[in-house]
Each structure stands twice: as C-alpha cells, then as structure tokens.
Amino acid sequence: MVANRGEIAARVIRTCARLGIESVLAASDADLDSLPARLADRVVRLGPAPAAASYLDPAAVVRAAQAVGADAVHPGYGFLSENPSLALACEAAGIVFVGPSVESLHAVGDKLTARSHALTAGLPVVPGGEAVDLAGARAVAAEVGYPLLVKAVGGGGGRGMKRVDSADELAHTLDLATSEAAAAFGDPRVYLERFVSSGRHVEVQVLGDGSSAVALGDRDCSVQRRYQKLFEEAPAPLLPDTARAGMVAAALALAVHLGYRGLGTVELLYDRERETFYFLEMNARIQVEHPVTEMVTGLDLVAEQLAVAEGLPLRIRQEDVVLTGHAVECRINAEDWAHGFRPSPGRIERVVLPVGEGLRVDTHVQGGSVVPPYYDSLLGKLIVHGVDRADALARAQAALDLLRIDGVTTTVPVHQALLADAEFAAGGVDTAFFERFLQTHQPHLGEVA
C-alpha cells in the first residue's frame, strides 16, 4: 500500500507495476480520482482531505492497510515517512514498513541525537549546541560567534530555522523559532549552529541492508528559497575531489554506524571559504530529488527500497556503482513567483509534457486534474540527463520551452531564467545564490515566459 499522494505515489506505483507487485493507493477524499488512483491496482479511502485526518494519521494508515490485506506500506516522502509512530504501528500490525528501523528513525529524526551519532561515527559537525534557554543560547552564541542559525531539533524543511546576526536579535529570534518549531513539529526545542556564509548543500545517497551499505553518488541542492530546494543536480559540480571522496566516506561511516536499513540521504554543508565540510542531518526516506541519482547510476531506487524491505541483502556492491554523465531536476510547483511564490491551486486545463532521450517527467497531473489547497504545491519534476553538465542544462532549457501546464500559475519561468543565468551556468553556486538571483531577475521573469 502506498500511503502518500502526488508524484511520489505515482512513482512508487509504476515501479510496483514493473515488478509485478499489486499496489493499493491509500487516498484522501481529495485524491480518490487522481492519476495515482487510476494507476494503482486498487484504491482505499484514507480519510478526509485535510492531511491531519488522513495522510498524517498513523492509525488511519494502518487500518487502511489491514482492510486491504497489504503486506507492506510505502510512505513516500513527507507526511509520515520519517515518523517512528507509523513504523511502530506497522510493526505491531505485522506489516512491513518500507523504510529504516524504528531505532534509526529515532536516531536521525532528532537533530541533536543525529549530531551525536555523526560525531561518534567520526563526522565533522557545524559548531554549535542546544539552546535549552536564553542563557544557554547566549553561551553557545558566545562560543560560536555571529551570524548563526537557530534550528528546530525535531524537524526540517526550513521550518523553525532563523538567522541571527547579532546578540541584540537573539532573544526575539529564539522565541520565534521555538514557537514555529512547536507549531510545526510539536517539539519546541531548538539548537544553534554557526552560519556558513559561503556554503554549498551537498548530499550523499546511501542504501543499506542493516549490515552493510553502499553510496550511490552525490547531489548538489544549493539552489534554495527559504531553505526549500528548487533545483538539484548530480554529481555536484566543481566539488574538489578530496571533498567529494571525504563526503562519500563520511556518509558510509554514518550508515554503517547506525546499522542503517533502506534508502537514506546524508546531507552535508561544504564550506567554500574553509574548504571543508560538515554534517547537517540524515533524511531517513526517499527524497524528492532521487531521480537525478537514478539517471546517473541507472538504478531504480524504489526497487532497491522494496528489495531491502523484503529482507534481501544488498544487490549492489560499491564497485558496481558507476556514474555516467550529468543529471538535473527542476521542481515545478503551482506557485505564483510574482507574488512571493504563493500557492496557486485550481483546475489544470491542459498539460503538454516534453519527451525525448534522457528526458523524464515525474508528475501526477494531467488535463482536468485539480490542484487542491491542502497539500504541497509540487506538480512534478522535469529530470534531464546529458553527457555533461552543459549538455544537461541546454537540454533542460529546451524541454522547459516545450512544457505546458495551463490553468494554474507555475514556476516554469523561474527555471527558464535560472538556466539562462551566467553565475548558475558556471556551476558551484552557494545556498545564498537564489536570493541574489531573485533580486536581479524577478522583475524580468515574466518576460522569460
């Protein structure tokens, strides 16, 4: 049973069909007639449209799985994918959770615990520490220095994350971050980290079976808006060979230390000024950007997830992982860039998807699809593989020119402008790049479309 929606639900269902595995989509009322629902062998109602009453309810997910006699539950990404309560509930019901163990979910789900495990495994971490109260925060800040980041212990995705530039801002920012963290994750705890002004967000994909692990290359996810990724590519461009090798070794060391089972991503920050890297966090699930890794490795990561969940040992040795060419991914959201990237729900009138060699579009929308206001605004992902980075970028630009999604406002013009930007084309941009890019390009984005 696929306990998710949107493009990742369609993605998992398609692999199940290829493998001859019967799939059941657990859908909210808003998704009962979605494309994933039509692709699945069966559909089971999960609950009302609001996520809290459906996709975020572990009891509802397990009840639905039991009702259809499912052997396993694939949680996709987001929602309950990294929630130990769902993994525990599945375990209690005798249902396989397609993901890491409950112990691993606890180990990496709490950011402070994850930092501790990373240190034990020999990984460098960004200087910082827990802020139990204002006095503790001031002590950490005095040691780390400004600017710094306040980050939520129990979550990610940029929520509960705030920058502090001076001691005068610390108390107010700490209050904001703890309130946001409590509302988003039910956990008000925060910690402080040094703000790396010229950092690149690089991650390493790992796959483990509980006793061994392999690394499946790296990705660069530095193009972000408010800590939300917009564009990803593999491998990370212009990364020094020593840093790349060190990151892969670090990711493998952490996976082995945890006895990690399943698919996971070790997220790292490369400090361009200090020419070193730090551990940030580990995502214990499949990620939105997994297709770029599939493009350069030739692997189906969902198929490997399912094999490990079935109890099979790794089918891939490290020497089998050969990276070919370069791949990029543009996240296409239903958002209005001209008005602060606000969501643009509505009915899609027409969809025209580009096709061609080395070109892939992962989506759940088609003509007549409704983009509901309840969920994330991701419509799909344009993924392109080229012989090198320049080729991949050129082919992505050509594909974006052919892509049409009418009826809602999308971020296609943003990606068209991004791919035409000289600084981005040169490669190796940092996480602050996109904000600079917007200041220069946003008044002209409409002309690009």
Number of C-alpha atoms within 10 A of each C-alpha: 28 26 28 30 28 24 22 23 27 25 18 23 26 18 17 18 14 9 11 9 12 13 23 24 30 31 28 22 15 19 24 19 14 21 19 30 23 13 19 22 15 14 22 19 17 26 20 15 19 15 15 12 14 23 24 19 17 23 14 18 29 24 15 23 25 17 10 14 12 18 14 22 26 24 28 26 19 19 18 19 25 24 18 19 17 23 27 16 17 24 16 11 13 13 19 18 23 26 27 27 21 17 14 19 23 18 19 23 22 18 23 20 15 22 22 16 17 26 14 13 18 13 20 17 18 19 15 20 21 19 20 12 15 14 11 14 22 17 14 20 24 11 13 18 18 16 16 22 25 27 26 31 24 20 21 19 12 14 18 28 26 20 20 22 14 12 13 9 11 21 15 11 18 26 15 15 24 22 17 19 24 17 13 16 16 12 16 19 23 28 24 27 23 21 20 19 14 16 24 25 24 28 29 27 25 24 24 26 24 20 14 17 26 23 22 24 23 26 25 25 25 27 25 18 16 14 16 14 19 21 21 26 30 31 26 25 17 11 18 11 9 10 14 20 13 15 27 20 16 22 28 24 18 23 30 19 17 20 18 26 28 27 26 24 24 25 22 25 24 23 18 17 10 10 12 15 23 21 23 20 23 26 20 27 22 23 16 19 23 19 27 23 25 19 24 24 19 14 15 14 22 23 15 19 24 22 17 23 22 14 12 11 16 20 10 16 11 10 7 11 16 11 17 16 16 24 30 28 27 25 22 22 22 25 21 15 21 15 8 8 15 13 22 19 18 16 16 18 14 16 16 12 16 16 12 9 8 14 18 19 18 17 21 22 21 18 14 14 19 19 25 16 14 11 15 13 19 20 21 20 23 23 26 28 27 22 13 13 22 14 16 23 22 15 20 25 18 13 20 19 15 12 16 14 20 14 20 19 21 23 20 25 21 22 22 20 20 21 18 14 13 9 13 16 15 12 14 19 22 23 23 18 18 20 14 10 16 17 9 11 17 15 10 14 19 13 9 14 13
